Each structure stands twice: as structure tokens, then as C-alpha cells.
Amino acid sequence: MGLRGPFTALCALLAIAPPVVAPAPLSPAALIRREQWHLDYLKIPKAQGISRGNGVVVAVPDTGVDPHPDLRNNLLPGTDVIPGGNGDGRRDLDSHGTSMAGLIAAHGQGAGFGALGIAPESKILPIFDSPPNGDGQPDDLAQGIEYAIANGADIISISSVGGSSSRLREAIRGALAADIVIVAGVGNLPRDQIVGYPASEEGVIAVGGVDRAGQHAAISVTGPNIDVVAPAVDIYSTSYGGKYSKGTGTSSATAIVAGAAALIRSKYPYLPAREVAHRLTATAVDKGPPGRDDEYGYGVIDLVAALTADVPPLGFESVSAPASAGPTTAAGAQPGNESDGATARGLATLGVIVAAGVGWAVMARRRRRGDDPPPRVSR
């Protein structure tokens, strides 16, 4: 009998238990992924099998973005709009900006380790425009948006609400005119009582929140401007100094929807910004009263449906690609073609003229229930 056998027998003879070696505690990087409940809720593994955000730049005007190990490979140099940063947006003394960026584009640390974003192959353009533990100014946000327009952003994720200014309104409208998708949070109760700016601006995707059960999150502002909702309660993400964070609010939901938009823009790089927004609302899963309502908007985002459904276009100026169209690549993926996504989208052609276009628009606005299949409209 080997050494192990007599030792165990001796322990039994003496009526004592053999020593038990406690497993080593799991590291935060090992724990974080299992805490990110929104990933399974939104069927992110399946969605990322279709698109991972390659070729898309998401601007994050916020408190700056720390180069977290789970995020740094996707972090571009950006800018500081206000004093206190390091000059390129890649410093965060608050955690908010880093958390939002991680929800969008965190790539983790290998299989099952570290935080994972919705679009882990997209790039973050960090913009430091809000002070730590303080309120930003409308004109600072406007300057950040102007920077995003000038530096190739495909999407701008704004996890803040507040008052507007003439410069901010012009910046928002300028970004929309430049075919940039803008996603903004509607605000958090009790501090905010109505949908704030810029979520209230026409053309901006206004995002509310749901809880773990998929019900309206108590913290989320309600109102007629809400377009879609996403998870907003106990949302885990990256933080400064290599740490992790847990947040509740429409800020997190906004970043998640921005990540969803990045998946769409990567799969359909020529799709105009308003059609990206339409694809999100047309495939959302209806909640609450049938149709659009002030708590859920058009419903909870459904990323798989948004990436695969044959969604009728809003008008004749753009045509959605069929679900089987092309690989998930950045715009201009033809050999020798170096054009960016904005250029490719700007050259979107009138490939199809359909007499039933008005009927398509009506069908697209019919909301889906959770057990409905994604809409399929024959052309």
C-alpha cells in the first residue's frame, strides 16, 4: 500500500479528518465574466458568432478611459477637452468612462477571463470631457462630439443627460448629418424626471433600462422619446487601475446599445445611421402594452435578430442587405480598397426600387413578442 493509503487509514483510526486543501480563491478576472449576466440575457455568444464589431470606431465622451488589461488593445488615442487628463483621453480618475468603454469593446483575457464587451473587435475613441465626481458642461460635450466627427467615429455613445446649448445642438445635428449613430441615455430617477438631452433630440437613439427579469428598471426615466431598452441593473464592467465595477443606471444600457450598433455597422458597413437605428427598433422584443410605450420604447434590443433579420428599409434611399450578405468585415474590405466605413456608407446605392415600400414601413413597425421569430420580409 502506498503512502496515501496508510495515511488515510491512520486518520480514520484516530477519528480525525484528513487535511482538506482549500481551492485557491478565483481572481477578479476569473469571476467577472460569470457576473456579466447581460451577456447571456442578450445571447451575446450567438451574436458575436455573426459580428464582433471589426472596423467600427465608437467615440466615448465621458470621464476618460483607463487602459485596462481587458480593453487596452481596443483603445485608440483620443483627446482631453477639459484639464486634468493626460492629453489623449486615456486617463480616468472616476471609473465611469472606463466602465462604459468596457461594456462596448472589452476583449477580456482569453477564454472566460476578464470582462467582455458587446463588440470586442471595435475600437474606442476616448474623449475626456467630464470631471471626476462632477457634472460636465454642454459645450464641453459639444467639443467632444466635434472631435469625434473629425476623427472618424462611426458611433458616439453618450452616457449622460443634461441641458443643451446652441453649440451642443449643432454638434449633435452635425454628427447625425455626418451619418454617425448617436446613442444616449434617457436619465436616472430620482435625479432626472424627464428624458434629458441629447436623448430627447430627434435622430438620437434614446435608451432606457430593464432589470435582470427583463422588466422596467425602477431607476430608468420614462417618456415618449424612448426608443429601446437594455440591461441597466447590476452591470459589471471594467474600471480604472485594472479593477472592475458594478453599476446600475441607463448609462450602462446606453453603452450596451452602442455596442449593439457597432455589431450592426460592422456587418452592414454601408448601412446609413438611421437604418442602423431602425434595425434596432424593428427587431426589438415588445414589452409592456403592445407597440411603443413610454417605459420600453419599441422593446428590449435583440442583437441576433438585428444582425440576421431581413429588415425593410425606411425609404428608397437605402437598402438593407439580406441576412446572408457578405462576411462580417469593415467597410472597404475589397483588396486594395482603403476607404473607411463612412465613405462606403456614403456610396450606398439605390439598388432596388420596390413599389410596396410604404407597406414595408408599416410591417417594420409591428413589434415582436419574445417568442416570435425574427421578422422575415420577402423581396
BELSUL-V524606 format. One line per field, one symbol per residue. psi: psi as a letter, one per 40 degrees, with the letter a starting at -180 (. if undefined). burial: # if it has 9 or more other C-alpha atoms within 8 Angstrom, else .. A space follows every 10 residues. Layout:
psi: ???
burial: ???
//
This chain:
psi: hidddddddd dddefiiiih hhihiiiddd ddddegdddd defddddeed ieehehhhhg haeihigide ddeehihbih diieaedeef hheddddddd ddddeheafa hehiihidge eiihhhhheh ihfihiiddd ddddddddde ffhdihhgfi iaiiiddddd dddddddefh hhhiieihie dhdihihede hhehhhhaii adeeihhdeh iiieehdiii hehfhiaiii feaiihihie dddddddddd dddddddgee hidddddddd ddeihhiaih ahiedebeah igddddedig hiidaeeihi iidehiigii ifeiheheii ddddddehig dhhhdfdddd ddddehiiid eiiihhhi.
burial: .....#.#.. ##........ .......### ###..####. .###..##.# ########## ########## #..##.#### ##..#..### ##.####### #########. ..######## ########## #....#.### ######.##. ..#######. #..#..###. ##..##..## #########. .######### ...####### ##...##.## ###.###### ###.###### ..###.#### ########## ########## ########## #######... .######### ########## ####.#.### .......### ##.......# ##.##..#.# ......#..# #..#..##.. ...##....
//
